[in-house]
Amino acid sequence: MKMRLLFISALLCVLCCQTIVAQKVLLLQKSGTTKRYMYHTGDKILVRLGEPEFMAGGEITFMDDSLCTLNRNYTFPIVKVKQVDRRRSWFYFSWSKFFAASFIYAGGSMINRAIHDEKPLIDNTIPVVSGSLAALGTGSLLLRFHRCKMEDHWSLKVLDFDIYKERYEPKE
């Protein structure tokens, strides 16, 4: 019974402290759906800004109500963001492995056929399998990023949880 009471009091203490030291969050969401992505200070982000249009990316070092700073040297207004590119982890890491598997299969199969003195050295299965792996690698390369365009009902805004901090801080 004492362990439960200790666990519950510790959990309540942690939850209260989390509210007190809350920070700003950059929220990317698509209206009308449940798609939401949150960026905190220290996360990496890649954005396309408008007029003149260019890409900016890096680690978020500071967020304000209307400004965001990347890599401590580039500050941009959030309303100028036209597109946010989200990295798809599986596609991002798999494309190079598919290409490597394609070359390894082709090379291994040709070496195996040369060891066993089979003619021709490149039979009809090597281009099919190796080409399929290369096609999967190309598809993964093209699908590495999910482009969230603001004109397609995506929105980017800052959630400021510091307003709760003022209520719960002791007054001196």
Secondary structure, DSSP 4 states (H G I P E B T S, - for coil): -HHHHHHHHHHHHHHHHHHHT--EEEEEEETTSS-EEEE-TT-EEEEEETTTTEEEEEEEEEE-SSEEEETTTEEEEGGGEEEEEEE-HHHHHHHHHHHHHHHHHHHHHHHHHHHTT-SSSS-THHHHHHHHHHHHHHHHHHTSEEEEEGGGTEEEEEEETHHHHHHHSPP-
